[in-house]
Amino acid sequence: MLVTGLAASALLLSSSALADNADMASMAAPPPLAISVNYSGSVLIFRVANITLSGEIADENYGANARFTTAGLAALFSDADIEASITGYADGALRPWRYEHFNHSSGSGRTVGINFPDGVATADVNPPFGSMGEPPANEEQRDGAVDPISALLRLGLRQTSDPSDVCSGRIPVFDGKARYDLRLEVAGGNTLRTRAYRGETIRCHAFYEPIAGYDPEDMPTESDIAEPVVLWLAPFADGAIHLPVRIRTNSGFGAITIEARSISVDPVAE
C-alpha cells in the first residue's frame, strides 16, 4: 500500500485533474508543449524512489510515459519498477483514450490497462485481478474518471492566475481497480529554492478519498487518509503549465519528500 500511495503521490497527486465536467468543457485547448521531469523521493536522508515523466501535448493529441522505481529504504516497502503510458485527445481538456502500466518487479506479468469508451474508465487487465474489490467500482463511479498521468497533466494546464483555481475541486481517478477522489484545497504560497526551481509556488493540499474497488485488507484506514499530501506547484513556460516541484506525504517511517531534480518545458512547433 505504501508504494502504491507513493506512486500516486508522484504520478497523480503531483498531479490532478479538473473539478467537474462543466469546468472541463470550458477549458481552452492546451498549448503544444514538450515536458520532461525527474523526481527523487526520500525518507529522512534515505532515497526511496525515483520517478521520471516525459510527454508531448500537440494540437490534437497528447502522449506521455512515466517510470517509478524504488531504491534504498524501499526494501522495507514493496518492490516496484513500474512503467506507465497514456495517449489521448488534446482538444480542450485532455481526454485519455488508452492508459496502461506494468510492474517489472511484481512477478505477475500483469499489464494493467484502462480504455475510455464514451468517457467511462474501463479496466483491461491481463491476466485479470483475482478480485476487483468489495464492491468493485461500478460504471457510474467510473464515468468521467481519469488515469493518474492525465490527472497530473490536467492540473498543470489549468491556465489561471488565481491560486485557488489551480488547486481546487474534487478529482475522480481510476487506476484500473481502485476508484478514488482527490479533494484539493489551496494552502497558501511559498518561495522555494530547489535543484529544479527557484521562485514562488502554490502550496496545494490533496486529500485521498477512497470510493470503491478495494479489498478489505487494502482499504486505507482513517489515519492513512486524515493528512493531505502537500504539493508545491510552480509555473513554467510563462505560466502555460504548473508542475509540482516538491511533494510531501507521511508514512510509518516519517515524512516522504519527493522533489524535482530537473524540469524541462519547451514549446513544440505547430
C-alpha positions in Angstrom: 0.0 0.0 0.0 2.8 2.4 0.8 4.5 2.1 -2.5 1.1 2.4 -4.2 0.5 5.6 -2.2 3.9 7.0 -3.1 3.4 6.3 -6.7 0.0 8.0 -6.6 1.7 10.9 -4.8 4.2 11.3 -7.6 2.3 10.5 -10.7 -1.1 11.5 -9.7 -1.2 13.8 -6.8 1.7 15.7 -8.1 -0.9 15.7 -10.2 -4.5 16.1 -10.5 -7.4 16.7 -12.7 -10.4 19.0 -13.1 -13.0 19.7 -10.5 -16.0 18.8 -12.6 -17.3 18.2 -16.2 -18.6 21.8 -16.6 -15.1 23.1 -15.8 -13.6 20.6 -18.2 -15.9 21.8 -21.1 -14.9 25.4 -20.5 -11.1 24.9 -20.7 -9.2 26.2 -23.7 -7.1 23.8 -25.7 -3.6 23.5 -24.1 -0.6 24.9 -26.0 1.8 22.5 -27.7 4.4 21.6 -25.1 7.2 19.0 -24.6 7.6 18.1 -20.9 10.4 16.2 -19.1 10.6 15.8 -15.3 12.8 13.8 -13.0 11.9 13.3 -9.3 13.6 11.6 -6.4 11.9 10.7 -3.1 13.4 10.2 0.4 12.6 9.3 4.0 14.8 11.4 6.2 18.1 11.3 4.4 17.5 8.0 2.6 16.4 7.9 -1.0 13.5 5.6 -1.6 12.2 6.3 -5.1 12.9 7.8 -8.5 10.3 9.0 -10.9 10.6 10.2 -14.5 7.9 11.7 -16.7 8.1 12.8 -20.3 5.4 13.7 -22.7 4.2 15.9 -25.5 1.0 17.8 -25.9 0.2 18.5 -29.6 -2.7 20.3 -31.3 -5.0 17.3 -31.3 -3.4 14.5 -29.3 -1.1 14.0 -26.3 1.1 11.2 -25.0 3.3 10.6 -22.0 5.4 7.9 -20.4 6.4 7.6 -16.8 8.6 5.2 -14.8 8.6 4.7 -11.0 11.3 2.7 -9.3 12.0 2.1 -5.6 15.5 2.2 -4.0 17.3 2.3 -0.7 14.8 2.1 2.2 12.1 0.9 -0.2 13.3 -2.6 0.7 11.1 -2.1 3.8 8.1 -1.5 1.5 7.1 -3.4 -1.7 9.5 -3.6 -4.6 8.3 -1.6 -7.6 9.6 -0.9 -11.1 6.6 0.5 -12.9 6.4 1.7 -16.5 3.2 3.6 -17.4 2.0 5.3 -20.6 -1.0 7.3 -21.8 -2.3 8.5 -25.1 -5.4 10.7 -25.6 -7.1 13.7 -27.3 -5.9 17.3 -26.6 -8.9 19.2 -27.9 -9.8 21.4 -25.0 -9.4 19.4 -21.7 -7.1 16.4 -22.1 -9.2 13.3 -22.7 -7.5 9.9 -22.3 -8.2 7.0 -24.7 -5.6 4.4 -23.5 -3.6 4.1 -20.3 -1.5 1.1 -19.2 1.2 0.2 -16.7 3.4 -2.8 -16.0 5.3 -3.6 -12.8 8.5 -5.3 -13.7 9.1 -6.3 -10.1 5.8 -7.9 -9.3 6.5 -11.3 -11.0 2.8 -11.5 -12.1 3.5 -10.5 -15.7 0.3 -8.4 -15.5 -0.5 -5.4 -17.7 -3.0 -3.0 -16.1 -4.8 -1.2 -18.9 -7.7 1.3 -19.0 -9.8 2.2 -22.0 -12.2 5.2 -22.0 -15.2 4.4 -24.3 -17.7 7.3 -24.1 -15.7 8.7 -21.2 -16.2 5.7 -18.9 -12.9 4.4 -17.5 -12.9 0.7 -18.2 -10.3 -1.8 -16.9 -8.5 -4.1 -19.4 -6.2 -6.2 -17.1 -4.3 -9.2 -18.3 -4.1 -11.6 -16.5 -7.2 -10.4 -14.6 -7.0 -9.5 -10.9 -8.4 -12.2 -8.6 -10.7 -9.5 -7.2 -11.9 -6.1 -8.4 -12.7 -5.0 -4.9 -15.6 -5.3 -2.4 -17.5 -3.7 -4.0 -15.9 -3.1 -7.4 -16.2 0.3 -8.9 -19.4 0.5 -11.0 -19.9 2.2 -14.3 -21.5 5.3 -12.8 -18.5 5.7 -10.5 -16.0 5.3 -13.4 -17.8 7.7 -15.7 -15.6 10.8 -16.1 -12.7 9.3 -14.1 -9.2 9.8 -15.5 -5.9 7.9 -15.2 -3.1 9.1 -12.9 -0.9 10.6 -15.7 -3.7 12.5 -17.4 -4.7 13.8 -13.9 -1.2 15.3 -13.5 -1.2 17.0 -16.8 -4.7 18.4 -16.4 -3.9 20.1 -13.2 -0.8 21.6 -14.6 -2.7 23.0 -17.6 -5.3 24.9 -15.7 -4.3 28.4 -17.0 -5.3 30.9 -14.4 -3.6 33.5 -12.2 -5.8 32.7 -9.2 -4.1 30.1 -6.9 -7.5 28.8 -5.6 -8.4 27.9 -9.2 -5.2 25.9 -9.8 -5.8 23.9 -6.6 -9.5 23.3 -6.1 -12.3 20.8 -6.6 -12.7 17.1 -6.4 -10.9 14.9 -8.9 -12.2 11.4 -9.9 -9.4 8.9 -10.6 -9.4 5.2 -11.6 -6.2 3.2 -11.6 -7.5 0.0 -13.2 -9.0 -1.3 -9.9 -9.3 1.4 -7.3 -11.7 4.3 -7.8 -10.9 7.3 -5.5 -11.3 11.1 -5.4 -8.7 13.7 -4.7 -10.1 16.7 -2.9 -7.9 19.8 -3.5 -7.5 22.8 -1.3 -5.2 25.7 -1.7 -3.0 26.3 1.4 -1.2 29.5 0.5 2.1 30.1 -1.2 5.8 29.6 -0.6 9.1 30.7 -2.1 11.2 27.6 -2.8 14.8 27.1 -3.8 15.3 23.7 -5.1 17.6 22.0 -7.6 15.0 22.3 -10.4 13.3 25.6 -9.5 13.7 28.8 -7.6 10.7 31.2 -7.1 7.1 31.4 -6.0 4.9 28.3 -5.7 1.3 27.5 -4.8 1.0 25.1 -1.8 -1.8 22.6 -2.5 -3.3 20.1 -0.2 -4.7 16.9 -1.8 -6.9 14.6 0.4 -7.2 11.0 -0.7 -10.8 9.7 -0.5 -11.4 6.0 -1.4 -14.7 5.3 -3.3 -14.7 1.7 -4.5 -12.6 -1.1 -5.8 -10.7 -2.0 -2.6 -10.4 -5.4 -0.9 -10.8 -5.2 2.9 -7.1 -5.7 3.6 -6.2 -2.8 1.1 -8.8 -0.2 2.3 -6.9 2.8 3.7 -7.5 3.5 7.4 -8.8 6.8 8.7 -5.3 7.7 9.9 -4.0 6.9 6.4 -6.2 9.5 4.8 -6.5 12.1 7.5 -3.5 14.1 6.5 -3.2 15.5 3.0 -0.4 15.1 0.5 1.2 18.5 0.2 2.2 19.7 -3.3 4.2 22.8 -4.2 3.2 23.8 -7.7 5.3 26.1 -9.8 4.6 27.9 -13.2 6.6 27.0 -16.3 6.5 28.2 -19.9 5.4 31.7 -18.8 2.6 30.2 -16.8 1.3 27.9 -19.5 1.6 24.9 -17.2 2.1 24.3 -13.4 4.1 21.3 -12.2 4.9 20.1 -8.7 8.5 20.8 -7.7 8.0 19.2 -4.2 5.6 16.7 -2.8 5.3 15.6 0.8 3.3 12.8 2.4 3.6 10.8 5.7 4.4 7.1 6.3 5.0 5.0 9.3 8.7 5.7 8.9 8.3 9.5 8.7 7.6 12.1 6.1 8.3 11.1 2.5 9.6 14.0 0.4 9.6 13.9 -3.4 11.4 16.7 -5.1 12.0 17.5 -8.7 15.7 17.2 -9.7 15.2 18.5 -13.2 12.3 20.0 -15.2 12.2 20.9 -18.9 9.2 22.5 -20.5 9.6 23.6 -24.1 7.2 24.8 -26.8 6.5 22.5 -29.7 6.5 24.0 -33.2 3.0 23.8 -34.7 
